[in-house]
């Protein structure tokens, strides 16, 4: 997402037969990926992926712009203004950028799928302009001839080809053209045909599953290219075939897989969709892997971890400060023993965090202290403060060779070895309570910070406030109680469906589970007003938090729902009691407008001993 309005549709028009001469500079795009390319004269230019909000295509920024880009610290998801460009359409479509301006050096990943320009014109060849090589700038909108200063077609094609390595395509069947490669970030259910060229960044185990519907096998894998990463799963015979065919670290062409919405309960990647490998899915190994990255990181600074919710999956980069010996723990539920090792990493924000390693990774860990390490897919834990745990799909890369790692290594060798770092561990005394209360916000502060969030982001805040009002109707809904089995890990218990039931005659029906109930079970969905001395806001509470707030089960309160005044009287008993509310602020898009909504994800009673300690600490600091 970007705070600047993008020039929607410009990328398609730039290469279309009827629109390429109508595209006028300046144009505003988001850079969804970038990669430096060395030229023949040992200078550097950038190859990028561009988005106009609807379409995406590849681009090349000429080498004369490189110093400006690097001096202004541009990065992935930044927003740029293109003031002069030319187009090149050969096997692929490129926007050759000659003059560029950075509007925002950072940004957020787009949340809506993009249409790849190559894929679009492959499916609509009648709309494509033939042999486009056009120069466009903000001062001269007319197409120039070679004699007027624009390179001729052959010269432009050659110069672009020298900067961009042509894609290698999988072998095609006789009489059929080779398919075009689609970036992973453009994969969605709305594309009929696509082929990706991707590296296996993670390969899971072939596991067996069993539930009431039968038994079988399941296998999952992550595919990575320079644009994004996507999860794929396979079941039964398809799982055995894919497991034997795919090797972690190798590059493959994949096509004809089923595309569906990502199941975030089992998927820690950011792509909104995931793949299912079926019997008709085509997989072939690619031996030209030079343009496919080995890993794709989205690093979170260590000082930001304390603001993340538990179970969030993140990538981190840190200098190894402490390596503790391995030890064994035994799971209470199964009695199975696991090997574990805790290590501590630090970064230039002045924070230290523990990372838990498991099993063979813990036992075999031999990296020296002082080494800069990149961690892929760590889970955030809130046990005794904040810590990290490397997930099964995670990986460790020592000395990753990225610009961030070189910078961190230089800082650690010169300054970090003498630094006193802030720990994220919770101390079991009053000091930790005081620190937590010091980070609490007022409602006015929450609203101010929430309104400053960019795009469809989320923020988390804790406020001390009073429950002041809620409507005495529509406070609960009939929920499906069917347990959904965990198909990816049979050792883990399933979870209730919780989808809303629909009343059909004398029964209640769940369409998702295809089940009917004689009597419904109710769950809260409570929209309440909370207030403090600085303001008021509305927030949504679901069953667990609402039950704690009202002190009664939703089914009990629904028995009184035939008398509205009785329900209102019962709810009013909870009015004006103070709680610590943990709020999640999120901006959602509704009718093309961003709406700010608050959800209560945690509710706790006031600890008056801790409050007294906090007030005394505040007084001491004021009188000092």
Buried (B, 14 or more C-beta within 10 A) or exposed (E): BBEBEBBBBBBBBBBBEEBBBEBEBBBBBBBBBBEEBEEEEEEEBBBBBBBBBBBBBBBBBBBEBBEBBEEEEBBBBBBBBBBBBBBBBBEBBBBBBBBBBBBBBBBBBBEEBBBBBBBBBBEEEEBBBEEBBBBBBBEEEEBBEEEEEBBEBEEBBEBBBEBBEEBBBBEEEEEEEBBBBBBBBBBBEEBEEBBBBBBBBBBBEBBEBEBEEEEBBBBBBBBBBBBBBBBBBBBBEBBBBBBEEBEEEBBBBBBBBBBEEBEEEBBBBBBBBBBBBBEEBBBEEBEEBEBBBEBBBEBBBBBEBBEBEEEBBBBBBBBBBEBBEBEEEEEEEEEEEEBBBBBBBBBBEEBBBBBBBBEEBBEEBEBEEEBBBBBBBBBBBBEEBBBBBBBEBBBBBEEBEBEBBEEBBEBBEEEBEEBEBBEBBBEEEBEBBBBBBEEBBBBBBBBEEBEEBEBBEEBBBBBBBBBBBBBBEEBBBBBBBBBBBBBBEBEEEEEEBBBBBEEEEEBBBBEEBEBEBEEBBBBBBBBBBBBBEBBBBEBBBBBBBBBBBBEBBBEEBBEBBEEEEBBBEBBEEBEEEBBBBBBBBBBEEEEEEEEEBBBBBBBEEEBEEBBEBBEEBEEEEEEE
